[in-house]
Amino acid sequence: MDASWRQVVAGRGRARGRAAAVPSPGNGVPLGGAGGGRGKRFGGAVPSGPSPGEAATLAAAGRRQRSSAGEAMQTPGASELTSQRKFEEIKKANQAAARKLVEEQGSSSSSEEEGDEDLEGKRGKIVANTFVSYTTHTDGDIHELERTKQYVNEAFQTGAMTCLICIASVKRNQAVWSCSGCFCIFHMPCIQKWAKDSQFLVTSVTDDDFGKKDYPWPCPKCRFEYKRSETPSRYYCYCGKVEDPPLDPWLVPHSCGQVCEREFKPPCGHKCLLLCHPGPCPPCPKMVTTTCHCTKAKPIARRCSAKQWSCQLPCGRKLLCGHHKCENPCHAGNCQPCPRVSRQKCVCGKKEAERSCASPVWHCDQVCGKTLPCGNHTCEQVCHVGACGECPRSGKRSCPCHKSKFSLPCTEDVPTCGDSCDKVLECGIHRCSQRCHRGPCETCRQEVEKQCRCGKHTKRMPCHKPYLCETKCVKMRDCQKHQCRRKCCPGNCLPCDQNCGRTLGCRNHKCPSVCHRGSCYPCPETVEVKCSCGNAKVTVPCGRERTTKPPKCKELCSRPPTCHHPSQQKHRCHFGPCPPCHQPCQRVLEKCGHLCPASCHDQALVKQIGRHQPVGPWEQPAEPAFVLTALPCPPCQVPVPVECLGKHEVSPLPCHAVGPYSCKRPCGRVLHCQNHTCMKECHKVTEVVGRSGKNKAGQECLQCEEGCSKPRPQGCPHPCVLPCHSEACPPCVQMLKFRCHCKITFLYVECQKITTADINEKNLLSCCKNQCPKELPCGHRCKEMCHPGECPFNCNQKVKLRCPCKRIKRELPCNKIRENQVSVECDATCKEMKQKASEIKEAEANAALEEEKRRQQAELEAFENRLKGRRKKNKKRDEVAVELSLWQKYKAYLLPVFGVVVAGLVWYIAHGLD
């Protein structure tokens, strides 16, 4: 869209009135003519400039201003008074013109809608007059002509031409590209990006082919394929003659205004005579002289696009059977096969059957059976033509392995040669090792090291068996969304076979393609936006029907009355329901025969409640929706006395509700159990003849299904199993489930035993006869049987007690140890072992101290030698050999041995005493 200041400037100056498409009087071309090049070109749609009266007023004022200025220039010596007077005249004229322009603009704003409708009507008539020469004569192809007319109509309508890639309107001043297959129009940047993305997605399937092959790219709508070199890079008109066609308000948008001159499809030798136009070229309108298909009728003049015609006389050409002639009317192409039936023999002449005359040659299912020239065998071919040929067993014949040849009579079979078969087996690698034999060779059973198809595993197995591992491929398919998951995949993963199913940009259809990368193709469907009656319509891409304003229609509403009245007020075509009827209903009520006094209620506004479910708490409550619904006549309200079903009361009811009714009270009749009454809501009761008492329950009353309400014995939680009864309840025999005293085992005891037992019996019944699992304070388990209360603390279990050095141990009762009545002391042997262990530790510490001192002395001597700076030879001469003692040499080996011996001695003493 142009800026506001550019639109304002476009409306000024001369020849800025509204542009109307004027047809050429000579050739029926839609747009063009004189004056098309004189008007200045606008950006976008034609701007709404001043009316012809306004333009004339402004032009007159401009001419006066220019003439006065010219006079002033021609007479430079005129007086100042004359110049001032002329200036005032021009000023007044300009003010009057401006005032008139403002008034006319204010008055024309109210009739803007009518002006738009008139302009649309004129445009429709102009386009219809453009193609009138195609329909004045007969035999024109109306279907192709309607397509061209539709494209031209859409080119003039604002918002009708839409780019399917970006789903935006195509404006007059935007560079576009038109597909040569479906003639759909796209923005130039959009189609360039589409072609680039399409080629990238195709070439990036494999890394080896990336950028090497010239893959085509498809049209977004019709999938017509183009080469990479055909990617649009420049903006041309529809016929392709002019690059960057100038914007002219008197021409079709994106048209050059020249004659199209494109060849018709299919080619007939003529060229299109319309001016440069969108869409396909109409059928060829040239008149040619041509004969019918059978050339029997005289030549007549017909349209070049419909020059093939039939005279409807019998064809008369001889059919392929050679006996009959074609009886069909004059037609194009070859004649149909002969439809007649005749008796014909087969090829061998043994059988005869009725067959179609169009296929006289046929074969039966019998074997020939003729004797061959050898005289020993017969022909085994099925119903054939010509001689049977020589015997297949005559001449030189080879053995089964084809290494030896024999000349034998045809009555003898060829013997085996005894050599190895040596034929290549089915595996294609090994050969048959058997002797020459008849029949097929056996399967290859040699074991070979086989590699699976994916190359990840190897296995030694028979050669004839294929090896497929169980490893599933984890590579992504070409859609980059799903894994291959094929077992033993060699790497060439199959294309993804799942359906894409994503919703397209139109929000109406889903992508029918298989799963793919990138964005889905735009929806190629188109939708017709029609008025209510369907006479006016406009075609838009799918998805734009929600935002496209329906076309206006001036036809009267032809809908029949929606109410029961015979007529309604006349009004124009409109969307939605017709205006509601306000006449009295006056219908006769069916039940009482009264007339309905209410106004017509066949179309009443009813508020919809509870239809809309909010998505979440953030959604704002929507406004209530009102729907036109036919309401029934209001019911008659005359009161009528009626008795209730249970004969409890008599109440007046409205006339429309007269009939059996319930007073909503309980029935109250005594049931058969004689303990309860019927609690059912007031209902009909059939009285039984001879029954005493009117308050007895009938067969419609409820049956007493209540249980026994008598009190149960103390401690019994179960209800009485009998229904409502008068005698005493039977004893409860149900089992009670409860835990024993130790809370581990579930016990099941009859309810009556528990409720009738005393305390000792209950304790006995609650015992599980197992050892008590509770722990005493000393940590041992209780030795008593399952019992209630706390466990007695009298533990006599034997416990081991050791001396402080852990060498001496004794078994004593647990209760004596806890009371500190006994203890175990160390003896002399324990003290002697402790003393020896301390001496060994002290000797090890002294040896380590001596070793540390000697190491420090050696480091000190080495440091002093480095300070003296002697040569290596003198060092060797002055070095003093220090002899190591036996302990220093072998202490690394003696210490572990000594430790093992001491540990063994201690273990022996400890276990020997036990």
N, C-alpha and C positions, 0 to 999 in steps of 0.2 A: 504494500500500500504506500502511495506517495505521501509525502509530508503535507500538512494542512496548508502551508504557505504556497506549495507548488500547485495544489488544487485550486486555490483562490486565483493564482496568476493565470492558470489555464482557462479560467472563465472570462478573462478580459480580452479586449481587442475586437477585431473584425472577424466575421465568419465564425463565431464561437457558439452558434446555436446547436441544438441537439442533432446528432447524426442519425439519419435513417437510411436503411439499406434500400437502394433503388435498383430494381432489376434492369438489365440491359434489354432494350426492345428487340434487338435483332436475333441473338442466339440463345436467349433464355438463361444467361449466366447469372448467378445469384448476386454477386457484388462486383462493383467496378463502375466505370463510366466516366464521363467528363466531370470535372470538379473534384474527383478523388485525389488528384495530386495537388490541388490548390489549397485545400484546407490544411492547417497545421496539425501535426500528429500529437496525440495526447499520450500520457503514460497511464496504463491500466485501462479501465473502462472509460466510455465517453462521458465527460463531465457534464453536469446539468448547468448550462449557461443561461443567459437571459432569454426571454421569449423573443419572437420576431419583432414585436412592437418595441420592446426594450432595446433590442439591437438597433432598430431604425432610429429611435430617439437619440441613443448614444452616438450613432454614426453621424446624424445630422449635426449634433453639437460639436463633434470633432471636426466635421467639414467646415463649420462656421469658424471654429477656432483657428483652423489652419488657413482659411481664406483671409481672415482678419490679420493673422500674423504675416501672411504673404503681402497683403497690402501695406502693412507697416514697414516691411522690408523694402517694398518697391518705392515707397515715398519716405525716404529718411528725413526729408525736410518738413514733414507735416507738423502741425502745431500740437502742443501738449494737451490741449483741450479735446481735440479730435481723438487722440489716443485714449484718453481717460474715458470718453463716452463709449468707444468701442469695447473697452475692457469691461465696463459696467454691463453692457448688453450681453457679452459672452458669459459673464458671471451669472446673470439672471437666468439665461438659458440653461446653463449647467445645473443650477439649483433646481429649476423646474423639472429637468430630466431626472435628477436624482430623487426628487420627491415622488415622481410618478413611478419610478422603479421600485421604491420601497412599498408603495401601496399595492402594486401589482404582485409583488412577491408575497405580501401578507394574504392577499385574496387567493393566490394560486396554491398556497400551502394546504388549504382545506380540500382541494380537488387533486391532490398529488396521487392518491390511490387510483382515482379514475383515469388520470393521465397515464399511469403505469399500465393499467389494464388495456387502454387504447393502444399504447405502444406495442405491448405484447401481441395484441390482435393484428396490428399492421404487420409486425414481423412474421407472424404465422402465415398471413396471406401472401407476403412477398416470397417466402420460401416455397409456398404451394404453387404460386405462379411461375416460379423458376423451373419447376419440373413438369409444367403442364404439357409441354411439347412431347414428353415421354409417354404420356397417358392418353393423348388425343387419338392415337391410332391403336389398333388392336394388337394382340400377341406380344405385349410388353411384359418383361419380367418384373412384376410388382414387388416381389420380396427383396431383391437386390436394390431396387430403387428406394424402398423404405429405409434400408440400412444407411444409404448415403444421405437421405433426408434427415434421419435421426442425428447423424454426426454433425451436419450443418446446423441443425437446431440447437444442439448442445454447445456448439462453438459460440453462439450468440447469447445463450442464457448464462447469467452470472452464477458461478458456483456449480454449474452442471459438469464442467470438465474438471476431473479430479485425478491427481497423481496417485496411483495405487500403492506406491512405495512409501510416501510420507503421509498419505491420506489428507492432502491439503489441496485447496482449489488452485487451478492453473490460471494465472492472470495474463493479460494481454502483453505486458512488457517483460515477461519472463522467457528465457530461452528454453525450448522444449525439443523433444525427440519423439517421433511417431514410429511405432512398430509396423513393419511391412507385412506382417502376418495377420494381426488382429486390429491394426490401426489405432491401438490405444496410445494415449499421449502421456508422457512422463516429463518431469523436470530434467533438464540436462545434467545438473549435479547428481540428482538421484539415480538416473540410469547409469552414469559413469561409475558411481560407487557400487551400484548393484553388479555391474559387469566385473569390476575388480574383485569384489568379495566372492562372487560365484566362481571365478577362475581360481582364486586362492583356495577355496574349500575343496575344489576338485583336485588341484595339483598337489595339495598337502596331504593326500591320503598316504602316499609312500614317499620316503626321503629320496629314493632313487630317481623318481620321476619329477621331483620338485623343480619347476621352472624350465624343464627340458621340452615337454610336449606342448603342442598348441591345442589346448582344450577349448571347446566352445562354451559360450555362456547363453542362457535361455532368457526369453522374454518373461517378465514376471506374471503375465496374464495367460498367454497362449502357449508358452514354453517353446516358441519358435527359436531355433538355435542360430547363433551368429558366431563367426570366427573372431579371434582376438583382434585381427586387423580391422574388423568392422565395428569396433567399439566407437561410439559417437564421440567426436572431439570438437565438432563445429555445429553451429546452429543454422539449419537450412529451413526453407519454406516447405510446404507439403509436397510440392512437385520436385523439389531438389534443385531448382535452377538458381535461386538467389541465396547467397549466404548472408546471415544476419538481416532478414527482411525488415524494412522500416515499419514502424507502427503507424497505420493509417486508419482513422475512424470510419472510413467509407468502405473498408475491405474486411473480409473475414480475418479474425485474429490469427497471426502467424502465417498469413498468406502473402504472396508476392504480387497478386493481382493480374498475373499473366495467364494465358491459356495453359491448361494442365498438360496436354499432349503426352500423357502416359498411355502406353499400350494397354488394351483391354485384356482381361483374363477371363476365359482362355483367349489367346491371341487370334484375332480375325483380320489383321491388316489395317485396321482403323485406329485412331487415337481419340482420347477423351477431349471434348470441346468445352467443358466447363472451365471456369477460372480456377486457379489454384485453390483446392478445397481439401478438408479433412475427410477421412474415411475412405472406403473403396470407391472406385469409379463406378458410375451407374452402368447398366447394360448398354451395349452399343446401340445407338438409336438410328443408325444408317439404314436406309431402305435398299434391299437387294432383291433381284429376281431369281427365284430358285424353284426347283421342282420338288415333288413329294419323294418319299423314300423309294417307292417302286417305279418312279419315272413314268407312270401312265397318265397322270393328269397334266394339264397345261401349266407352264411356269407362271407364278404370281409374285407380286411384290410383297415382301415381308420384312420385318425388322431383322437386322443382321444377328442380334442376340437370340432370335427365335426363328432362324431360317429353316430349321428342320421341322417338317410338318407331314401329316399323314392325310391321304385322300379318303381313307376308310373303305376303299375297295379291296376285294380279296387279293392277296399277294400273288398267287399263281405260280410261284417259283417251284421247280421240282426239288423234292426233299432228297436226303442222302440215301434213302432206301432205293431210289430209282424207279418207283412204281406209282407213288402218289404225289400230289401237289399241295403246297401250303395253302390252307383255307383261312388263316388269320387275316385280320385287316392289315392294310399297308403299315409296315413297321420298319424300324431301323435295325441294322445289324443282321446277323445270320438268323435263318429261320429256326424255329424250335424243332426238336426231334419229332419224327412221325408218331402220332399218338395211337395209330391203329394196331391191331393184334392179328397175327396169322400163324399157321402151323408151319414150322420150319424144322429141318433135320439138324442134328448136331454135326460136328466136324467129321467124325468117323462114320456117320450115316446109320448107326445102330438104333438111335432113338429119335422120336419125333414128338414135339410138344408145341403148344400155343405160346408164342413169345411176342414181345413188342417188335413191331416192324422196324424200329430204330436201331435194334441190336440183333441182326440176323445171325451173327457168328456166335456160337456157344459150344461149350464142351460138356459132355455127360461125365458121369462118375465111374464108367466101366473101363477096365484094363483092355488094352488093344488085343493081346492074346495071339497075334499072328506068329507063324513059325519063322524064325530068323534064317539066314542063308546057311548056317551051320547044320541045320536040320535037327538039332538036339534041344534047343531052347526056344522059348517064345518071348515076344516083346512084352515088357512089363510097364511101358508108358501108358498114361491115361489119356484116351481120346485125343489123338494128335493128328496133325496134317502132314502129308508126305510119306516117304518111305521110312521103314523102321530102322534101317541102318544095319551095320555089321554087328556080329555077336560081341558083347563086351569082353568075352573071355578068349577071343581069338588073338593070334599073334604072340609076340614075346611078352611074357609076364614076369614081373619082379617078385622076389620073395618079400615077406612083410618088412624086412629092414632095408629093402631096396639096394642091397649090395650085390646080389646075384640075380641073373635073368635066366629064364627057362623057356624053351619052345615045347609046349605040351598041348595035347588036344584039349578042346574046351570042356570035355567031360571030366578031366582030372584037375584036382586042386593043386596049387603051387605049393611044394613042400618048403619047410624052413631050411635055411642054409647051414645052420649050426654055428655061425659066427655070432659075435656079440651084437646086441641090438644097436647100441651106441647112438640112439636118438636123443635129442635134447628134451629133457623133461619140462614139465610146466613151469618149473622155477626159472628156466632160461639159463641156468648156470651149470648144472650137472647133467650127465648123460646116463642113459639106461644101461645097467651092467648085466642084464639078463641076456640069455641067448635069444637068437632070432625067434620071435613069437608072434602070434596073431593077436589082434585086439589091441586096445590101448595099453600104454605102459603104466606101471603103477606109480603112485605118488612118490616124490623124492623124500626119503627118510633120513638123509644124512644130517647129522647135527653140525650146525655152524654157529658162529658167534654173531647174533643179530642185534642190530641197534634199532630202538624204537623209532617211530616216525618223528617225534620231537627231538630226538638225539640226546636225551638226558639219561637213558638207561640202556644197558646191554644185557643180553641173556643168551645162553647156549640152549638151542632148541632145534627141532626138526626144520629142515629147509622149507617144507611146503606150508608150514603154519606161519601166518603173519604175526608180528609182535607189536602189540599196542599196549603201552603202559597205562596206568590209572591216574597219572598226573594231569590235573586240569590246568588249562592255560589261564593265566592271570592277566594277560595283556588286555588292554582296552580296545573295543571295537572302533570302527571308524566314527561312530557317534560320540566317542569319548565320554560315555555315560555308563555303559554296561560292559562287564567283563566277558571275555570269550567263553570261558567255562567249558570248552570242548576238550575231551580226553585226548591226550597225546597229540596235541596240535603241532603241525610242522612249522608254524609261524605265520602262514598266510591265513589269518583269521577271517572268517566269513563276515560279510557285511551284517550289520545289526538288522534282525528281522522283526523287531518289536515295532509297534505302531507309535508314532509321535504323540498324537492326541492332544497337543497343546492348543489352547484357544487362540485363534487368529486375531488380528487387530480389529476385525469387524465385530468381535464379541458374539457372533451368531453361529459360526461354524468352527470346527476343529480341524487341525492339520491332518490330511489323509495320508501323508507320506510316511515312510518308515523313519525310525528314529535317526536324527541327523544332528550335525553341529550347526551352530550359528542360529540366526533367526529364521523363522518359517517364511515361506512364500506368502505374499499378500493374497487376500481372498480374491479370486478372479470373478466371483459372481457379481451380478448387477441387480438392482432392485428398482422397480418402478414405483415412484411416489405419485399417487393418483388423488384426484379430488374424491368427494364422496360418491358421486354418480359414475366416475370412471371415464368421463369424456375428456378431461384434461389430465395429462400425465407428464412426468419428467423422469428420465432414467438416471440413476446415480449409482456409484459403487456401493457394494454391500458394506454396511456400517455407517453410511451417511444418511440413511433414511430417518434416523432419529433427530438429526439436526437440520435436515432440509425442510424448508417451508413448503407445504403442499401448494400446487398451482391453483390459481383462482379460477372459478367457473361461474359463468353468467346464466347458466341454465336454471330453470325453475326446479324445485325439489319435486321429484317424481315418486317419492315414497308414499305408500298407502297410509291411511290413518292408523296409528298404533292403538287407538282406543276403539270402542264399539260404535262410535258415531260415524255416520256415512261420509262426512267431509271435514276438512280442516282448512285453516287460513293459508293462502298461497304465500310461499316464500322461496328464496333462491337456494341453490345447492349449498349445503353446509355440512360440516362435520359434527358428530355427536348426535344426540337425540333431537327430534323436532320439538318445537315449543309445546309446553303442556296444554292440555285441553281444560277449559274452565266451565264447560257446560254441565248442567245437572245430570246426574247419572240416570235416574228414572228407570232403573231395572226392576223387574218384578222379583221379589224374594221368593225362593222356592218353597219354603216351609209354611209361611203364613200368608203369602200373596200380597204383601204390602209393597209399595214402591220405595226405592232407595232415595232418600232426600239429599244425600251428600253430593258434592261436586264430583266431576269425573275423576276417578282415582286409578285409572289404568296406568298412569305414569306418575307415581308419587316418589318424591325424594326421600330415600331411606338412608339413615346414617349407619355406616358399617362400623361395628364394634368388635374388637378382639380379633381382627383379621391379621393385623400387622404384628409380627413378633420382633422386638428390638434385638439387634445384634449384641449389644452390651450396654453397660451403664453409661457409656459416653455418648450414645446415640440420643439425639434430641427427639422428643415426642413429635410425631407427625400430625399434621392437621387432619381432622376427621374427614373421611371420604363419604360422599353422598352418591347413591346409586338410584337410577330410575327403576322402580319396581311396580308391577301391577298388584295393587292391594285388593283384597276381596271387599265386598260390600259390608258395611258395618252391620252387626247382628241386630235383630229386632229385640227391643227391650220391654215388650208387653209382659207384665207378671202373670204367672199361672200357678195355682196351688198344686203341689206334688208331694206325695208321701215318700219318705226315705225307704231304702231297701229293707232295713231291719225293723220297720214300723215303729220307729221311736218318736218321730215328729212329722208334721206337715208344714212345709215352707213354700213361700212363693218364689218361683224361678222365672228368669226372662224367657220370652217366647222361643228364642233360638236354642235355649238349653233345656227345653222340656224333655223329660225322660227319666229313667231310673237314676237315682243318685244316692250317694252315701253321705250320712251326716257326720262322719268322721269320729263317731263315738265307739267305744268298745262294744262288742256284741252282748256280753254279759250273760249268756245262756249257760246253764249248768252242764258240764261235760259228763261223760259216762262214768268217770272215776268217782263222781260225787264229791270230789275234794276241791276242784278248781272250776273256774268259769272260762268261757271262750274270750280270749283277748284280741281276737281278730277284729279289724275295723269293720264298721257297719256294712253288712253284706246280705245277700239274698239267702233265705232259709226256707227249705221245703218242709212243710208241716206234714207229719205222718198221721194218718187217720187212726184214731183209737188210742193215741198216746195221751196219757193223763198228764195234765199240766201243760200250759202254754210256754213255759220258760225252759223247756227241754231243748238240748242242742240237736241240730239237724245234721244231715250228711255233709253239708257244706262247711260246718264248723270245724275248728281245729281238733285234732286228736291229742289227748293228754300225753305229752312226751317228756314231762318233767320227772326228775329222779326223786328218790326217797329223801325227805327232808328231816327224818328223825335223827336225834343226837347219837353220835358214835361213842363207843367206850373210850375212856381216858387213854390217850397215847396212840389211838388208831387214826392215821391220817387218811384212810381210804373211805370213799363214799360207799353207800349200800349199792350192791349190784342189781337189785331188783328195782323195777319202776315204782311209781307211786303206789303204795299198798297200805293196808290197815293193820296187818298182823305184825309180830315182832320180827326184827331184822335177823337174818342168819349170821352165825359167827364168821368173822373175817378170816379167810384162809390164804390171803395174799402174802407173798414173801416180802419181808423188810430187808433192805440192804444197809448194813452199817459196818463200821470198822471195829476191829478187836481192841483190846486194851493197849497193845503195842502200836496201833495205828498203821499196820502194814498190810494185813489181810482183810478182805471184805468177807463178811459172813452173811448168810441168807437164812432167816428164821421166820416161821409163820407168825403173822401179826398177833393172833390170839394167844400164843405162848408168851410173847413179850408183855402183852397188856395184863395177863393173869398171873405173872410170876412175881415173887418177892425179890428182895435185894440180893440175897445169896444166889438164887436161881438166875437172876439177870447177870451177875458177875460170872457165873459158870457158863451161861450161854454166850457171853461176850469174850470168852477165852478161845484162842486159836490153837491151843495145845502145843505151841512151839516155844523155844527158848526166848527169853526176853532179849531184845536187841539193844537195850539201853546200855550206856557205858557208865562204869563206876567212876568216882573221882580219881582213882588211881590209874584209869585208862583202860582197864580190862572190862570185858563184857559180863553182864549179869548172868549168873548160872541158874536163876529161878525160871519157872515156866511163866508164860504170858500172864500178867497180873495187873491189877489196878494200883494206883498210888506210886510212891517212890520205892526204889529198889533198896533192899537191906545191904548195909555196907559191912560185908564180912568176906573179903577176898582172900582165898587160900591158894591162889595160883603161884607156882614156883617161879622165882625171878633170880637171874644170875647177878652176883655181887662180886666186884674185882677190887684188888688192892690199889693203892695210888699209882704204882708203876705198871698196872694192867697185866701183871704176870700171873698172879694167883686169883682164881675165881671159885665161887661157891653158889649153890642153889638153895634159896631160903624162901619162906612164905612171904607174900606181898605185904600182909598186914603188919608183920614184924619189922620189915624194912621201913615202912612208912612211920612206924612208931619209934624208929632209931634204937631198937632193942639190941641189934647185932651189928658188927662191922668186921672188915678184913684188913689186917695190917701186913706190911712187907716184912720178909724174913731176912737172914744174913745173905743169902744168895742174891736177893734183889739189890742189897746195898753194895755187894762186890761188883755186880754188873754195872751199876751206876758209876762206881769208881773207875773201872776200866774204860768206860765210854768217855769219861772226863779226861783221862790221861791221853787217849788217842786224839781228842780234839786239841789238847794243849800241844802235843807233838806236831800236829799239822800246822798249828799257828806259828810255832817256832821255825819250822822249815820254810814257811812262806815268808817270814820276816827275814831270814838269812838270804833267801833268793832275791828279795827286793833290795837288800843292801849290796849284794854282789852286782846286780844290774846297774844300780846307781854308780858304783865304783867304776864299772866299765865305761859308762857314758862319760864320767868325769875324765878318765884317761884319754878317751877319744877326743874330747873337746880340747884338752891340753896339747895333744899332738897336732891338731889343726892350727893352734895358735903359734907353734914353733915354726911352721912353714918349711919343714924338711921335704926333701925329694922322696919319691916313691922307693928308690933303691935304699936310701938310708933308713926309711921306715921299716923295710923288710929286715935290714940288718939289726936295727935296734928293738924290733918286736920281741917280747918275752912270752914264751909259750906258757900258758897257765893250764895246769892239769885239773880236770874236773874230778870230783869224788864220785864213788859209785852211786851214792844217794842222789847227787845232782844229775847224773846221766840217766838213771832208770826210775826216777821218782814219778814220771808221767805214767809209767806202767804199774808201779807198785801200789800207788794210792788206790786205784779202783779195785785191785785184787784184795787189798787189805780191807777195804770197806765191805766187799761181798762176804769175806770170811767172817767178819764181825757180825753182819746181819744174819748170816746162817747160824752162828753160835747163839745169838739172842733168840732166834725162832725156835731152835732145838731145846733151849732151856725152858722157854715158856710153854711149849707143847709137851715137853717131857714131864713137867710137874703136873699137868692136867691129867 
